Amino acid sequence: MKKRIIIVGAGYAGVMTARKLAKKFNQKSEYEIILIDEHPFFTYRTSLHEVATKRIEPSAVQFDLRQLFMHQKNVKIVTAHVETVNAVQHTVQTSVGNINYDKLIWAGGVEAKVDIPGGPSMDSLFGVWIKRRHCGYTLKKSFVKERLS
């Protein structure tokens, strides 16, 4: 039976850890790597401000986890919310059931609070997209107002 490594969190640290472990413990290894996150995608959050300013497109900062790991057969993606961890029984209770583990890596990350007046925060692709639309609308409105004056 394969030993199981669970990584909680598919942010930068979780994804990079899963990639390095997948490379180290290839398909022939006795290790199975399970990456758990609430979202089925990875967002490169440090570039979200560039999406807001239209310097890059949203597709440049958000990637489907299954596609990122499609060549690493020893990595399984679980889209679920982690509810509790039982360190004594070596189980992670998720919204889709309990998962046993031999090793646990917590890469839950942080919750960014980037509050800019005028709408949602810029800590998600959706929030950035709303800001991007708002800025475009405001600039167009300003330009029309200037031309009419």
Residue, then its C-alpha position, 0 to 999 in steps of 0.5 A: m500500500k502506498k504511503r500518502i502525503i497530503i498537502v492542504g492548500a493549492g496556493y503558491a507554496g502548496v503547488m510548488t511543494a506538490r510539484k517538487l514532491a511529484k518529481k522526487f517521488n515519481q510514479k514508481s514510488e511508494y508515495e501518493i500525493i494528495l493536494i486539497d483545496e477549495h478551488p479547482f484552480f491555482t491563482y498566481r496572486t502576486s500578479l493580480h494587480e497587472v490583470a486589473t490594469k490590463r497589462i496581462e490577461p486573466s488567463a496568465v494568472q489562473f491555472d486549472l490544477r488538473q492540467l498543471f498536474m496531468h503528467q504527474k500521475n502520483v498527484k491527486i487533486v481533491t476539491a474540498h473544504v478542510e474541516t478538521v485535522n485529527a493528528v492522532q488518527h492521521t486523518v483530514q476531514t473534508s467536505v467530501g469525506n475523511i482522508n487518511y495520511d502518513k505525512l501532512i503539509w499545511a500550506g493554507g496560506v493567508e487571506a489578503k486584505v487589500d481594500i481599495p475604495g469602490g468595490p471588492s478587494m483585489d485578492s481574487l481574480f473576480g475582484v480584480w475583474i470587477k476593478r478592471r471594469h470599473c476603471g475602464y468605465t470611469l476612464k470612458k466616462s471621464f473622457v466623454k465628459e472632457r470632450l463635451s466640455 
